[in-house]
């Protein structure tokens, strides 16, 4: 799976394929990761936590560390990924 994750991060394979193969429910991504941008635009993923907006993190630490986001896979009802009856 690590090799496939590297392939996702480099854009060689689509992250949807990795999510479906391993039934991943969450992704933790850092600023600079390709998924940091992609998941923000994907309606099938819900942002659970963003280090940039967490008031518990002091401002000086926010500037020193890479930004982190945690996303949960929650297929949108009109998505092709959503289960059909």
N, C-alpha and C positions, 0 to 999 in steps of 0.2 A: 504494500500500500504506500510505503514511503516513496518509492520510485514514481508511482502514479501521482502522488501529491506534488512531487517535483515537476512532473509533466503538466499538471494543472497550473501550477505557479508560473511556468514558463510559456503557457499558452499552447502546448502541444496537444493536450486533450481537453475536452470540455468538462467543466466542473459538474454539470448535470449527470454525466455518465458516472463519475466517481460517487456522487451522492446516491444514485440509484443502485449501483453495484453493492455498496457497503451499507446502504440505508442510513446514511449519516443524518443526524437530526440537528447538529449545531456546527458552526464554524467559528473559530477564533482567528481573526485576521489582523495584521498590522499594516500601518501606513506604508505604502510602497508595494504591498502585495497586489497582484492583479485583481484578486477577489475583493479587496478593500473597496474598489470602485464598482465591480460587477454586481456584488450582492446588494449594494446600496440602490441599484437600479432594478433589481429583480423583484417583482411582486410576490414571488413564492418564498421570500425570506424576510423575516421580521427582525428589526434591530432590537436586541434586548438590552445592550449596554454599550456605551461609548465613553471611552476615557476622557475625551475632550469635553464632554458635557457633565461629567461626574463632579459635583461640587465637593465631594469628600477628598478629592485629590488636590493638593496644594498647587497653585499656579506655577511655581518654580519647577515642580516635578513634571507637570504637563509639558513644559518647554524642553526639559532634558530627556524625556523618554519618547519612544515612538508611540504614536496613537494606536490604541487597540479598539476593536469592535467585536462584539459577540452577536452572531445572528442565529436564529432558529429557522428551520425549514418548516414552513406553514403554507402549503400550496393554496394559491388563490382559487376561488370557486370557478372562475372562468379560464383557469390555466389548463394546458394540456397535461400537466403533471398531476392534476387533481384526480382522485379516484372517481370512476364513473359507476353508476348503478345499472 
